[in-house]
Amino acid sequence: MKNMRRRILISFVFTWLLATGLVHAQQNEWENPVTYEWNKEKPHADFMMYSCREDAIKEDVTLSPWYKSLNGKWKFAYSPTIERSEKHFYREGLPDAAWTDIEVPSNWEMQGFGEPIIRNIQYVFSPNPPYIDVDNPVGTYRKTFTVPAGWEEKEIILHFGSIVGYAQIYINGQKVGMTKASKTPAEFNVTQYLKAGENLLAVQVYRWHDGSYMEDQDFWRLTGIERDVFLQAYPKVSIWDFFLKPDLDAAYKNGVFHATVDLRKFENHSIEKGAVKLELINKAGKPVVSLQKKFDASEEITTLAFSGLIRNVEKWSAETPNLYDCVMTLLDDQHKTVAVTAYKTGFRKVEIKNAKLLVNGVPVYIKGVNRHEHNDSLGHVQNLDIMMSDLKLIKQLNMNAVRTSHYPNHPLFYKLCDRYGIYVVDEANIETHGMGSVPYFKDTIPHPAYRADWYAAHVDRITRMVERDKNHACIIGWSLGNECGNGKVFHDEYNRLKAYDPSRFVQFEQAWEDWNTDVVCPMYPNMWRITEYRKSGKQRPYIMCEYAHAQGNSNGNIKDIWDVIYDSPNLQGGFIWDFMDQGFRMHTEPRDGRTYWTYNGRMGSNKWLEDKQSEHNTGTDGIISANGIPKPQAYEVKKVYQYIQFSAQSADRKTVSVKNRYDFTNLNAYDFTWQVVKNGKELATGDFKVDLNPHQEKELHLNLPETPEDGNEYFLNLYAYTKQATDLVPARYEVAKEQIKLTNGSFFTSLPVASGNLSYETVGDILSFKSGAVSGKIDLKKGLLFDYGMNGKRPIKQYPEPAFWRAPVDNDFGNKLSSLAGVWRTAHLNRYVKDVAVGDKNEQGLSVKVDWVLSDVQVPYTMEYLIRDNGSVVITGTIDLTGTRLPELPRFGMRMELLQPYDNLSYYAKGLMKTI
């Protein structure tokens, strides 16, 4: 009996070990989280070596003699399964002439191989980490190249900016390394594998692997070598890494500079001693710091420390992105230049004090957006044009911050944010949403965030982000990941990052209000939660990592949220979800020739649709359409995010209050214009000046014309425009506006005089009217207008009728609008006429009032036809819901339809943009 109990216990323990993934005997490498890489270089700062200071400052890698791009055409073979893939892909003699040419960088699904798949939460495979139980497509790449002349005495590193998938890398038939983590570089020292003449680089990529469990972001699942590939040559003793730490003193006036520079000694080095010269150069080209340290490279890594002070430093912020060039020159023991690198750096101080996030001592509101790397033609591949296009829209919509949801972006994006002034929260490539997101799951045993065998893979992804990006001024905070649980690794990593880089905050959405986040950064809190935190007295800033979900017709209440934020001691904004729809540009057949944009299952991947009906529009959450055109809600965001606010301060509205919500900009940097409009047409306009420091408010008296109470509708429009053009925002661009009503009149109640000779008669139940060439009829029994036209032409197909329903959008489905308010869909159809009253003709016209009862909801509805002297008809609908307990009214309006040839409509309404 005792032995049997022991066998049962052993069997139970072994079963538990298998279930938790702690046994990896004979395990496939692509299904083993412990082996998340092989022979990869440790992460370090992203930089290039140059032969002189002038080239280094330009940051143009093509000027470096030690850079060789491997982008371009590669040979490519695709297989839908591992079993059918090329097993000897790395052999030098393998014939590949018949293989397809593919562009690198690219995602192979965008090149016609396999199918794009979009997911929000669920995995493509069964959630049983680390195993993959679906067909696993394989892409095999081959590229030949020669090593540039003069690299014989260099150490050569092969750099992949990002490979999505489990990738094995070979050179000249020899295995160089393996990588799984995408979105950060995979580098390999290939010096010993290279030869004179032609070399063969072969890469085989499996689409799914254990790392795919950690890349469960709500975006298109696309695969392949998606960022730049190049060779970089280093001296045998070289600058290998550096950590620039520009800071400000306690008075936020002087720049306090600290830096460490790591030198790496490779094998077969010829020098061990020398010096590193470090200079900080201002925008005038003048060195403001010049330091030099000698070194003796006795170890593989030698670290040099530098420090200096810059008086009256030009500070960096999103509004004033002042940068200095940090030039590092490697000198040999004869003081000759070996190599030079440079990095742009900005002096700024990020702090949290008194429940506020401060930049340079000033509380800063985060007017942010989440941004996926997406292009409607290239997928996840990024280039300068794509990034500049996005940043132009971000700046022009008054946004000041980006969360790199949910992975480190292309390194060029951060350089552009440094240059143009965007606050960035840099997020690690970790999302295991399909295994559970705090607090929406209970079973932590299978979850990678809580398992010891996945611990190092989590640390690696965070480390690779931080080490690559640590020198960017734009990055004010690190994010440990997204929707990925909150196990021990995230508590440990929080502590590690706080010690390693105290110059930035660390945020973690999955912590909620646990101690391992510096800011409370929830997703989609309701107004109750927001206002409760506002009243709580809690001392961590509340910055929503995702809010104002922009799917469908949305963002209409963002002003309500910001009214609370502005009136709060601890709320500081957030990041809208999200920037751009993840649609792809498609074309109909050639004889049709139309272009359209598709999303989700319409890409041929309908078998991978989300399990939930509400997820079928996953990826259409942007304030920008996939074609780069702002949606209506983008302009709502721009208005709410604007930094200049106007309000009326006197009864005659000639005195207005101007509030400057910029943090570092005086309003004298902008031009201002007022405009008075009467019934939508300009009556008068003029310019005015505003000299107002940040966070200040003052009243201004404007020299406006008199606007009498004559029944007309008068508005004062106020505008602020840029004076100077930048790369992102043109001159005379409107950055803020406001409209203030000047009188009590209304365009709709005080109609202009209509001239004409209106005649009418009633025969039976039909009232006929005519004025010049215009004529029409009203059926007094049915209460309907018909047979209306001019010169015998009848443009109306369906005459105006009540409309209470609209096409439901995605957020309506989440709110169950279709079922809860479905009675309104057909409420206009089943109605009866209770009364019709034909009034006496007066100066306004002839009134015909029709009182209906909407039978399905049992409420009265009145439609009035006001026939004017010129034959025009003003139609007004009113409904009385007093005392009813009906569901939400989706829309109150009218619907009419014109015949096909008519497609131009003039109207007076709220605008210029579409309302939301």
Secondary structure, DSSP 8 states (H G I E B T S, - for coil): -HHHHHHHHHHHHHHHHHHTT---TT--GGG-TT--EES----------BSSHHHHHHT-GGG-TTEEE--EEEEEEEESSSTTS-TTTT-TT---TTSEEEEES--GGGGTSS--EEESSS-SS-S-TT---S---EEEEEEEEE--TT-TTSEEEEEES-EESEEEEEETTEEEEEE---SS-EEEE-GGG--SSEEEEEEEEES--GGGGGB--SEEE--EE-S-EEEEEE-SEEEEEEEEEEEE-TTS-SEEEEEEEEEEE-TT-S--EEEEEEEEE-TTS-EEEEEEEEEE--SSEEEEEEEEEETT--BB-SSSB--EEEEEEEEETTS-EEEEEEEEE-B--EEEETTEEEETTEE--EEEEE----BTTTBT---HHHHHHHHHHHHHTT--EEE-TTS---HHHHHHHHHHT-EEEEE-S-B-GGG--TTS----SS-GGG-GGGHHHHHHHHHHHHHHHTT-TTEEEEE--SSS---HHHHHHHHHHHHH-TTSEEE-GGGTTSSS-SSB--BS--HHHHHHHHHH--SS-EEEEEES--SSS--TTHHHHHHHHHT-SSEEEEEES-SB---EEEE--TTT--EEEE-GGGGS-GGG--SSGGGTTTT---SB-TTS-B-HHHHHHHHHH-SEEEEE-STTS-EEEEEE--SS--GGGEEEEEEEEETTEEEEEEEE-----TT-EEEEE--------SS--EEEEEEEEESS--SSS-TT-EEEEEEEE-SS--TTTS-----S--EEEEETTEEEEEETTEEEEEETTTTEEEEEEETTB--EEEEEEEE------HHHHHTTHHHHSGGGGSTTTSEEEEEEEE----SS-EEEEEEEEETTTTEEEEEEEEE-TTS-EEEEEEE--TT---------EEEEEE-TT-------SS-SS---
